[in-house]
Structures are given as C-alpha cells and as structure tokens.
Amino acid sequence: MALNLGLLPFLNRVEKAALAAVEAEVEWFCLPAGQMLFREGEPTEAFYLLRSGAMAAFREGALGRPDLIGYIRAGEPVGEMSLLEERPHSASVYALRDSELVRLPKASFEKLTRKHASLLRELTRMMLRRLRGGIRAPGSEPKVFALVSTSPTIDLDYRAGELKAALARLGVSAAVLGEECAGWPAKRFDEAEAEHDMLLLAARLGDHVWARRAMGRADRMWILARADARPSVPLLPDDPSPTAKLKLLDVVLVHHGGDRPVSTPQQWCDAAEAARLFHWRQEHPEDVHRLARTLAGRSVGLVLSGGGARAYAHVGAIRALREAGVPFDFCGGASMGAIIAAGVAMDWDDDEMERRVYDAFVASSPLDDWQLPVVSLARGGKVRERLKKHFGDVEIADMARPYFCVSSNLSTGTPRVHRNGRLRDALRASIAIPGLLPPEVDGDNVLVDGAVFTNFPALQMRAFHRGANAGSDVTRSRGLNPADFVNPPGFFAWALKNGLSDPPPMASLLMRAATAGTLEQHAATRDAVELLVLPETDVDLRQWRRFDDAVAAGYDAAVQSIKALDSETRARLIPLR
C-alpha cells in the first residue's frame, strides 16, 4: 500500500530521499476509538504519525484523576519527545476516534534521523512549537463539542445558538450541526472542522443515531440537563463513546427560574461521571458568556493561598481585579483562601464579601474557644458555627461557578482536593491548622489545613480548566513578629496582659510551621498563573482585627500587577465581549 507520507504536514518539507527511506520502514495500522496506544511510564519502542482520526494524551493529574494534556490531530507525530530523550512515555495516549497511524520502530527511527538531517530538523521544529505553547500547545485544544440534551423540553437550537453568538463575541467562529448531518461521511465533518474554529454538534439523547454519531465525533461532550429533572441511571448508552469512556464530559444544568428540584446537581454529576458541572441560569445572562469562554479555552481561574489574617488581602485583590474587568469562571483555594474563593464561587459581590468576612473573622475572634490542649489549642466550635452561618448546607455542586478547595490528608501524606460534598465540611478541613484547630476525620483519613501540602493550588487549577489563571498569594509576606519569641512570658502572664480574645503567639508559630514546607514549591506553582498578585503586608497571621490594612495591601498590589501586564496576557485575562 502506498502511504504517501508527503501529504502529512509534518513531513512535507523533508527531502525526498529521507521520505522514501521512512516509507520503506514504517508499518501502517488502525486503532479503534477508545483504545490505548501506549501508557504513561511504558518504555518507548517506536515513533508514530497520525494519518487520520484524533487522539488525546493524559497524565496522572493534580485533581486525583487523569489530566488531559491535549489533543493530537491528523498529520502530527506521537511519542517523539520520549524517543529523542530516551525516557519512558510521559503520558498515556488514546484514540478519540477511529484512527490510522504509521509506526516507525525505534531502531529504524534512530538510523534514519542519523542519516537524514532534514527529518531531525522537522522533528525539532515540531517539538519547539509544542514547548513554546506550554503544557498545552496551540492546536491541542478541543474543537468539536457534542451538546447532548437529556430532555426534549430543552430548546437545544436556542441554547446552541446562544453559545454560538457568545463565541462570536470572543472572535471564535462556530458552526452548529444538527441531526440533518447524521448521514455525513467523515470527510465532510473534516471539511467543516477545517472551515471553523469550533463545531457544536447539537443532539438529543433520544435521537439515538445522531446522538451516538455526535458523541463519537466530539473532542468533548456537554450534557445539557434540566435542573428540575431527575437523571436516569445509567444516563448514557451502554456502549459509551470514547469521550464518555475517557471522562471528557461535563454537565450543564439548565435553570428556567422558579425550578422545583427533584434531584441535586451532584446526582447529575454522578450519573454522568462528569468531570465538571456548570449552571446556566435564565436570570443570569453572564452564565452564557462564562460557558462560551470555557468552550473557547478563554476561561479565567481564581487561585487564593492560605495565610491566616493576611488572607484578608485577597478581598482587596478581588475588588481590584473585578474593577479591571477580569471575570472569574473557576475558583479554588487553600485554607483562608478557600473560604474567600468560595464566596466568589457563590456570586458574592465585593460588598457582601467584605461584610461576611468581617462578620465571621473580625467582629469577634473565631479562635477564642480555648481548651487545655490534647489535640489542639481551640475546640473549633466557633469556626463550625460561622461556616454554617455563612455557607449553610450548600453543596459544592450547587455553587454558581465550578469550585474546589484543598486539605492535607495526613493518613496518606497527599493533598485532598474537595470537588463535591457539603461545602462547609470541605472548608472546615481546609482550615484545620495542626495544633490550633482539631483535624477533620473522614473515615480512616485525618484531614488538616490544605496549606500543609499545597498552600497555593495553582497546579490543581491548571488541571481544572484550559484558560488563564489569576492568583493572589500571601505566603511570602512576613507573618511572624520575632519580638514575640524573645523571652516570652508564661501563658497566664501573657493572658493577663493581652486577654483571651486573640490567640497567643503560639498560634502564629503553628500557622507558619504548617505552611513552611510549601515555600519551595512556589516557583513551580506560581508559573501556573498568568497574573500573580503578591500583597506586601506586615499583618501577623493571627491579627484578625487588622482587616482594613490587609484589604488595602491586596488592592494596591493587584492594581500594580494589572498595570504591569503585557497586551497578550491582558487579552487572555480580560476577554472581549
């Protein structure tokens, strides 16, 4: 069979002699949709070229599930970096559609690249393009989305049209294809994909032929469901498409206003085994723009660090970022940063954020229910009461924006990423400073402050969505007063002088000790944000009353960080609309 490798973009500049040598050595084969080409950690045995179809690469991720690295399109090489570096594969690769590949064994690859400089030169160019694009190179984004409605009462044409219009405002051209395309040959879909930035395949789950075709063609699937309906279990067909099998799907709950829920958002998420859940509320026009930004890879994530009372600075930073037009589509944080990020995810505006944080932490100390320590200085009862007052019984899946927070699992020695369950329980674990507050116990797991292992969870946010990230980090601000630890008085002498409303210096020592181990990780995690706010403040970790000082420091630092943005980064963080 004549392979005609010269038609592949990767090889169209390779000299004819090298091309002929490659064609003589390669093997051609098909890989069915959903099948694995190779697994992360396996030895590299060959170089591959994708002739047709599409593939997806995954790596063990920071969210406790495989992290999608990117898509591989027809004409691109596969596994070349591992081969050149002589190391095991750094990711697992699966066929997303029925795919045709050519395989060049390792020995043949080494022989040909030594003999033909043009082949090695084109490989190097491809690798440099991918490296310049960061973790996810340009062109590796999803382009084909299946919008699959679970109810005939969802106006799918209207919803797809709204998304198409919102994408157009971002400068993204999208085509909506419906059931009239069910009989199209693969080549016609390829042509439509080449003509547009994005394809939206609108299908109803009850239309079995077109729904299966759309799901099988998609890079990612969005399941549109009514918020006032109950999911069937199983939700998807018995023979799921590769997007479902590889968990490349999200749930979009459609709210019409005045819904009477008969199920919870988490039940929809569980039924679909979805990676993420979004809310599309009729009375909130911003929701469609948030969804469009997510489709286009233009979403913005907000990441907030822990830091005791210094984390008040995040409140000021958020105000400045909002004033500059930065939207927050995904939210996450650790410790006190987790609490403030939760307020953003619940749609608190700036005034409500300041009022609630002030009420919970400033008006009176949340840490003055002291006890003779056995596992902690404070009982933690006041913290629980305040979390319940401000967050009630809200589930993480109920929140207006996708959200996570982190705690530290001392039983396993790993971070715990909380993406479901009752919000106040997750927050209580995320702020359980060892020695200051009792740990949270979840079965056999002992959970403490997220800052112990991950005080600035930017890598977790990077795995959560495909857009840019803005972060506020107070970790490196000076959080201890050395004078507190020079000839310190005994407890009773200290209490007689300072009272019992505020915690003693031991609390600052425990807070700082809990986060000290993460300081060296910050160089890597900070690279995962496009805008980094570093408030400078002398507020002590336990100075809960110095709210205004910390908020002002966060606002000023964010204003300066925004001014320093280059035009490209500014465009990523402040999408046109």
N, C-alpha and C positions, 0 to 999 in steps of 0.2 A: 504494500500500500504506500502510495506517495504521500508523505506527511506535509510537504510544502511548508516547512518551518519558517521560511522567509516572510510569510504573511503575518507572523506574530510580531507585534510592535517591538518587543524586547530584542528581537534578532534581525530587524530589518536594516541595521547598519553594520552587521557583521560581514566580513569579506566572504566571497563565495566559497573559497576553499575550506574555511572554517565551518560554514554552514553545511557543506556537503559531508564533512567529517562527522559533524554532530548527527546528521540524518542517518548516517551509516551505523551509528552506535545506539541510538535511542530505541526504547520499547514503547509501544502505544497500548493504552488500556483505558477502560471505563470504570468509574467509581460511582455507584448508585447514591442518590440523595440520602443523607443521614449517616453515611458510612465514614469511618475514620481513615485518614491517610497515614498519619503517624501520631504518636502520643508524646506529650511533654516528658522529657527525660530519657527517651529512647535514643540509642546511638544513630548517628546519621549515616545512611547507607547509599543515598542517591540524591541526585538533583532532579527536580520536577519542573515541567512547564505546563500551565493550564491552557489547553486549547479551546475549550468551551465549557460553559456552566459557571458556577460560582462556588467559592469555598469560604469558610470562616475559621479564624485562628483564636484559640482560647488559652488562657494561662490561669493557674491557680490564683485566685484573687483575694483582695483585702476584705471583701464582704462575706467571706465564707462560702462562696460559690464561684464557679469559673468566671473569669473576667474576659469579656470579648475584646480582643486586641484589635481586630479589624477584618475586613473582607478582602478576598483575593479574587481579582477579576480575570476574565479570559485574556491571554497574552502575557500574563505575569509569571515570574518564576516563584517556586515554592521551596523553602528549605535551604536556600543558597547561603545564608549567613552562617548557619551551623556548619555547613560543609566547609566553607572557607576558613572558619575559625577552629575547625576540628574539635567541636564540642557537641554534646547531646542537644537534641531539639529543645528550644526554649518555650515552645507552645505546642498544643495539640491542634491538629487541623482536620476539619470535617468537610465533606461535600454538602453544600447547602442545596444544590440542585444536582440532577444527574450531570456528571462532569466527565469530560475527556481529557486525559493527561498523557504526556510523554515522560518517560523515565530514563535518565542517564545514570548508569551505575557510578559509584564513587571512583573506581579505578579509571574508568573512561573519562570522567569529568576532569580528574587531575591530569591525565595525559593530554587532553585537548586544550585545557587552559594553559599548560606549559608551552604547547606548540603554537597556539594561535592567540596572539596578544589582543586582537580585536574582540574576541569572546570575553576575555577577562576584563577588558576596558568597559564593555557594555554592562557587565555584571556590577562593576564598581560604581558606574553611574546610577544604576537602579538602587543599589544599597545606599548611596549618598542621598538620593531623593527621599528614601524612606526615613533615614536618620534625621534629615533636616525637618521632616514633618513631625518629629517627636515620637511618642509612644504609638500614636495612631496617625499614620501618614495620610496626606491628602489623597483622595480617591478610594480610601478604605472605609468610607462612611456608608451606611445603608442608603440605598437609593430607591428600593421598591418596598412599599409598605402595604400590607393587606389590612384593610379596615373591615373587620368582620362583625356585623351586628348580631346580637343574640335574640333580638325581638323584632317582629315585623312592624311594631309601632314606633320604632326609631326611624326617623326620616333620614335615611342614610345618604340620599342625594344632597340634602340640605347640609348635613354635617360635613360631608366630603367637600362640598362647595365652599363652606366657611373656612375650612383648613386651607384649601387651595388659594382663597383670597388672602388669608393671613400670610401664607408663604410668599405670595407675590409682593406683599409689602416689605418683605425681607429681601427681595430681589431674587427669589428662588422660583423657577418655572416648574410647575407641576401639572401633570395630566391625570384626570380621573377616568379610570376604565371600569366599566360595569359588566353585567352579565352578558351583554352583547359580544364581549370578547372571549367568551368561554371556548369558542372553536378556533381561536387564533393559533397558528403554528408558532413554535418557539422563536423562529427568525423574526416574526412580526413584533413580538414582545421585545426582542433585542433592539430592533429599529426604534421602537417607541422609547425604550430606555436611553438610547443614544441621543434622541432628539430633545429630551427634557432633563432637568436636574433631578427630578423625582417623579415616580409613578405612585399613584394611590389606587389600589385595586379594591373597589368597594363591593363587598359581597355579603349576602345574608346567610347565616348559618344553615337556614332551612333549604337554601338552594345548593344542594349537595354537590352538583357537578362543578359549578363555578366557584363555590367556596373552597373546594379541595384544590382546584386549579390555582386560585389566587394564593392560598396558603403555601402551596408547593412552589410558587414562583417568587414569593416575598423574601426579602432580606430580614424583615422583622414584621411581627404581627401585632396589631392593636385590636383588642376585643372590646367593642362598644356594648355596654350593658345598661339597663335602666336601674337607677338607684332604688326604685320602689319594687323591684322584682327579686325573685329568689333564683340562684343559679341551679341548674341541673348538674348532677354528678354522675358520670363524668361530663364535663362541659363540652369537650372536643371529641371528634370521631375516635374510634378505637385504634385506627392506624394513623397516628398524628403525623403531620408534616414535619420536615426537618426543623422548621422554625419552632414548632412546639416541642419537639424532641430535645432540641438544644436549648430550650427555655429562652428563646429570643422573642418573648411576647410580653405585652403589658395589658392591663385592664384600664379602660376609660369609662368611669361611671357617669352616666348622663343624668343630670338633675333637671327636672322641669319646674321646680318650685312647688312648695307645699307637699312634697313627697311623703308618703307614709311607708317608711321602710319595713319590709318583712324579713330582711336579712341585713347582715353587716357588710361593710366594704371588705373586711378581712375574709369573709366567707367567699366572696367573688374571687379574691386574690388566690385563696387556697384551691378553689375549684379549678381555676385555670393554671395553677402552678406558675403564676406570673412573677416576673422579675420586679415590676414596679406597678403602682396603682396611681391613676390620675383622676381628678374630679373636674367635670365640665358642667358648670352651674349656669343656668339660664340667666340668672340675675347678676352674674359677674362676667362682663364682656372681656376682661383681661384674661380669662381662662383660655380662650381660643388662641390668643397670642402666645401664651405660655406653651400650649401644646404645639403650635407651629414652630416655635423656637426649638423645642425638643426634637421634632421631626427633622429639622434642618441642621441639627448639631450646633445651634446658636444659643442654647440654654445657658444660664448662669447659676453656678452653685455658690452658696454662702457657707464658709467654714469658720468656726469660732473655737478658740482654745479655752482651756481651763485657766484658772488663776485667782481663785478666791475673789476678794473685793476688787481686785484690779480688773476683773472681767466686766465691771460696770463700763469700762472704756468701750466695750463692744456696742453699747446702747448709742453712744455718740457717733461711733463709726458707721453704724447702720443708718442713722439720720443723714449723715453727710453723703453716703453712697446713694441713698434714695433721692436726695436733692439733685444729685448729678445725673439721675436717670438710670441707674443700674437696677435691673429687675432681679428678683431672687426667685428662681424656679425650683431649686433644690436646696435643702437646708440640712446642716449637720454640725455637731459639736461634741465637746467633751466637758464634763464637769459643769461649772457655771456657764461655760459657753454653750452647753447642751440646752440649758434652761432658756437662755436668751434666743438661741436659734429656734427653739420650739415656739416661742412667741411669734417669730416671723412666719413660721410654717402655719400658724393658726390665724394668720391675717391680722395680727395686732398692728395698728398704726403706731407712729412714733410716740404720740401722747399716751396711748394705752400701754405701750411698752414701759415707758418711764414710770407711769402710775403703778403698774403691777409690780415691777421690780422694786420700786421704793417701798411699797406696802409689805412685800414679802421679806425684804432683807435690811431695809434702812430704818423704818419706823420703829422697829424693835428687833433685838438680836434673835436670829433663828437658832443660835447655838448656846443659849444660856441655861438649858436644862441639864446642868452638870450632875455627875454622879461620881462616886468613888470608882475609879476605872477598873474594869475587869477586861473588857474588850475595847472600850472607847471612853473618852472623856465626857461626851454628851450622849444622852439617851436617844436622840434623834426624833423624838415625838413631835417637836415643834416643826421640824423640817417636813415631816409627813403631813402635818395639818396644813401647812402653807402650800405644799404641792397639790393637795386635794382641793383647797380653796380656789386656786388659780387654774388648775387643769382638769378638775373633776374626774370623771370616768372616761374621758376621751381616749379612744384607741389611736395608735399611730396611723393606722389606715384611714381614720376619719379626717385627718388633717388636710387643709386646703392644698398644701404643697407636699411632695414626697420628702420624707424626713428620716434621719437616723441619728442615734447618739451612741457613744461607746462607753463601756465599762471595762474593767480588767478582771479576768477570771483567774483568781489565784490558784484554783484547783488544777487548771490545765496550763497555766502560765502563758495564756494567749489573750488578745483583746476579744471582747464580745461586742458585736455590732447589733444593736437593737433596731429592728425594722418592722416589728409588729408587736402586738400585745398592748397592755394598758400603758399610756404614756407616763403617768406619774410613777409607776413602778420602775420603768426604764430610767427615768431621771433620778430616782432615789438611788439606784445602783451607780449611776454615773457620777454622783457627787459624794459617794461614801468614802471620804478621806480616811485612810487607815489610821486608827488610833484616835481620831477625832469623832467620827460617826460609826455606828455599828455597820458591818457589812450586810449586804443583801444575800440571802441564801435561796438559791433556785435549785431544788433537788439536791444533787451532790456538788453543786457549784457554789463557790463563795465569791461573790462579786463585790469589787471595791471601785473606787474612783477611776474613771476612764483615763485620767492623766497619768496614772502609774505606768501604763504601757504606751499610750497614744494620746498625747496632750493636744495635738493639732492634727485631726484626722483628715488631712488633705488627700492622702492616697486613697482612703475609703471613698471620698467624694469623687475623685477621678474615676473610680470604678462604677460610680452610681449613674453618671450621665456622660455625654460626649461633647459638652460645650466648655466654656471657660469658667474659671473659679476666682472668687474674691474671698480673701481671708483676713481675719483680724487676730493677731497673736500677741498676747501679753506675757508670754513665758519668760522672755529675757529681761523684762523690766525688773529692777531691783525690788525684791519682795520681802527682804528681811532688814531689820534695823540692828546693826551689830551691838549697839549700846544695850539692847535688851538681854544680851547674853554675857555681859561682863559683870561679874559678882552679882548674879541675880538674887533677889530676896526669896525667902520661903513662900509657899503658897498663901499662908494666912496673912503674912506681911504684905504681899502683893495685892490680895483681895481687899485688905483694909484700906490701902491707898487708892486702888482703881475700881473697886466694886466688882460685882459679879455679872454685870450686864454684857460685858465684852469678854471674849476668851483671852487667856493668858498667852504670853509669847510662845509657849509650847505648841499652841495651835498653828502659828506661823511656821514653826520648825517642822511639824508633821506635814503641813501642806507642801512646803518646799522640798522636803525629803521625798514626798510621794511623786513629784514631777522631775526631780533632778536627773533620773535615769533616762529621760526622753530628750534632754537638751541636745545630745549629739546626733539625734535622728533628724533634727530640724532642717539641716541643709538639704536633705533629700525630700522631706515632706513639703518644704516651702517652694521647691521647684515645681510642685504640682498646682500652684496657684498663679494666675496671671497678674493679679493685683494683691499685694500684701501690705496690710496696714500694721505698723509696729508702734503702738502708743507708748510714749515716754511718760511715766508717772512714778512718783515716789510713794504712792499709796501702798501700805502694808497689806499683805494677803488677808489679814483679819480685820482691817479697818473698815467695817461695814458701813460706818456713818459718812465716809468721805465719798459720797455718791457724786456730787456735783463736780468735784475735782477730776475724778476718773472719767466721767462722761465728757467733760470738756477736752481732756487729753486725747480721747478717742476721736472726737470730732475733728480736732485740729490735725491729728496725724492722717486721718482719712482724706481731708481736703488736700493736704500736701501730696499724698500718694496719687490722688486723681490727677493733680496738675502735672505730675511727672510722667504720666502715661504717654507712650508714643501713639501715633494715629492708628496704627494697626490694632494694638491692644485695646485702645479706646473703642474702636468699632466692634470688637468682639464682646466687650462688656456692656456696651450701650447700643443694642441692636436698633436699627431704624424700624419705624413702624408707621 
